[in-house]
């Protein structure tokens, strides 16, 4: 059982869902620190337009799960931008307007709830069937990055971890714990997943995605 992990991004990039597509389960890292600039509360369309959700947080060390949505007319702006960009696209009927404008997008609501709803919508729209978990449900205090990931993978029943290209993980530690360490590389344009979904109804095809490439 291959497990991957990633921060729960807003209208996540194509590369995120391409990696999820190669795994049996994904752990959304909602317990890591929220940082800016980043992609947890924003993403970019192919024309360069940034869609950013205003946020409120207690401090610069606030974990993602505690960040709340700020006030403003951002939802209407995002809706208008997506309509302008995709209203003639072949798969426009799968448009997630109700999620963006619905109760998950109200000021004061957790940003992670909105992001996870959109991620679930994308996973279902792609027909992936990937099981989803939240890091905060499997706390792993202390230890190295590798040890934390190993514990999370085992906690959800995984036997292998699929990582993006990185030198931060200890391959020997994974091996000693009986967890296979795999690597994923994505090449090419990386707009929000809404772009390939609305234009083609799916992810870009290989060789844009390769597994076990460091």
NORBEL-V444555 format. One record per pair of residues at least 24 apart in sequence whose ideal C-beta (glycine too) atoms are under 6 Angstrom apart, sorted by the first residue. I is the first residue (numbers start at 1). GAP is how many residues later the second one is. D is the distance in Angstrom with one decimal. If there is no record, write none. Layout:
BEGIN
I_GAP_D, I_GAP_D
END
This chain:
BEGIN
1_156_5.9, 1_157_4.8, 1_158_5.2, 2_158_4.7, 2_160_5.3, 3_150_4.7, 3_155_3.5, 3_158_5.7, 4_158_4.1, 5_24_5.6, 7_33_5.7, 8_104_5.5, 8_107_4.3, 8_108_5.6, 9_30_4.4, 9_31_5.7, 10_31_5.4, 10_32_6.0, 10_33_5.6, 10_43_5.7, 10_105_5.3, 11_32_4.4, 11_107_6.0, 11_181_4.3, 11_183_5.9, 12_181_5.5, 13_177_4.8, 14_176_5.3, 14_179_5.3, 14_182_5.7, 15_171_3.9, 15_175_4.8, 17_105_5.7, 17_176_4.9, 18_168_5.3, 18_185_5.5, 18_191_4.7, 19_165_4.9, 20_110_5.3, 21_107_5.4, 22_162_6.0, 22_189_5.4, 23_139_5.1, 25_106_4.1, 25_131_5.7, 26_104_5.6, 26_106_5.7, 27_106_4.8, 27_108_5.6, 27_125_5.5, 28_106_5.4, 29_106_4.8, 30_34_4.8, 30_35_4.1, 30_82_5.0, 30_104_5.3, 30_105_5.4, 30_106_5.2, 31_32_5.2, 31_104_4.5, 31_105_4.7, 33_28_5.7, 34_28_5.4, 34_30_4.9, 34_33_4.9, 40_24_5.8, 41_70_5.9, 43_149_4.3, 45_40_5.8, 46_145_4.7, 46_149_5.7, 49_32_5.6, 51_27_4.8, 55_56_5.8, 64_48_5.7, 65_47_5.2, 65_71_5.3, 67_44_4.7, 68_40_5.5, 68_42_5.9, 69_38_5.5, 69_40_5.2, 69_42_5.4, 71_36_4.3, 75_25_5.4, 75_26_4.9, 75_30_4.9, 86_112_4.3, 89_109_4.1, 89_110_5.2, 91_107_5.1, 91_110_4.4, 92_106_5.8, 94_31_5.6, 96_25_5.2, 122_71_5.0, 125_72_5.8, 146_24_4.2, 146_27_4.7, 150_27_4.9, 150_29_5.4, 153_26_5.6, 182_29_6.0, 182_30_5.2, 183_29_5.7, 183_30_5.6, 183_31_4.9, 184_27_5.6, 185_25_5.1, 185_28_4.4
END
